[in-house]
Amino acid sequence: ENGHLLPTTHFVTFDVTDLYTMIPRNGALEALGRFLVKTSTGGKIGNLSIDTILKLARLVLDTNYFVYNNKYYRQIKGGAMGSAFTMTLANVYMLEWEQPLIELQAQQGEIYGRYIDDVFMTSNMSTNVIHDKLDWMNQKDHKHIKITYSVDLKVEFLDVQIENHHGLLKTSVYRKPAAEPYILPYSSDHPHHIHMNIPYEALLQAARLCSDVYTFDKERLDIEIKLLLNGYPPQFLKYHFNRFFRLNQVLEVCTELDAHKYQMLHQKLLYLPTRREKKYQRQTTDENDNSIDKQWNRKILMLSHTYESGPSKNFRREFRKLWTKYYVYKGSVVKNVRTMITALNNPSLNDLLVRKKPPASLLTKMEILLSPPSSKIESEQDTEPKK
């Protein structure tokens, strides 16, 4: 309460090693079945029966293929990295696995939180008891779920460092020691609004995560140095830093390090929805709107173009000049149409050089290629029945 802890309160963090590729398929599907039974209405999720969902889930797991060195492989353990379904299935499996810890924390009046495979907890038990509990959890499903934990008064969880400083909660931005001071260079070929948003977003993160004004000011200096190293002009930074404080009505934080004003800013921003949460809310709204026939808005013309430095840099302004000149006149049927123009980024070097799909010639090749089996993946040759 009010940011104060007991001086004996320890923080616990742990992560699950290779969660996506280690979840047991049968166990995960059984957990999914139980989860669907609890959350379904009349044995259905939407228009799909639980049995259909489980069959589709099995199909997805059993048909994960990839190509390496011109050979086909099929994944036989866990799920595919980067797959939206694998993340959902892993979350469902972890929900069952973590129940003993959730119940323990509830009994003790402590905090338990998980983000996919990273867990944060508080505890006032002795460190020996905490270690015993976590070691027991490590044996719960030792073939598949292996955790690496840390118990201390000061820990790192995701992008925040959390400290119990003599009973006072202190937080700050955390970066891995090996992290380079790299950010999108000012000279990069991106629309200008992207460069304009970077200082604001960096200060927004700092104000959310730093618990006091002095920690925030140190982070602000680190952000400024990083941006300068990546070619951002000093005057550009001065303007956009001031813009952050001006829009949030806390100029005193910048000029006087006003602790009271900073706490008001910190608390306000801390509970605002994040970009990820806003995106999820929009997706949920869009899904609900899909059942309603949307009317075409004849008053808006949506256009997009690929942004490039040079002649096309002012494409938006030049297009609107031409639009006004040739289409906005008395009697024009489109004179009241509003144009909305968005700029698309050029393909990155990664997009140009990385081939995500094998060539069509390999996809249609019927020849069986020999390759050694692995513990987690198998060649299609290895799955062929022996004759």
PyMOL commands that set and color helices and strands:
alter all, ss='L'
color gray80, all
select helices_A, chain A and resi 19-22+25-39+50-62+84-97+99-108+127-140+192-209+213-229+234-247+251-256+259-270+275-289+311-327+349-353+360-363+380-383
alter helices_A, ss='H'
color red, helices_A
select strands_A, chain A and resi 10-16+44-45+48-49+65-68+71-75+112-115+118-123+147-152+154-157+160-165+168-173+300-306+338-344+377-379
alter strands_A, ss='S'
color yellow, strands_A
deselect
rebuild
show_as cartoon
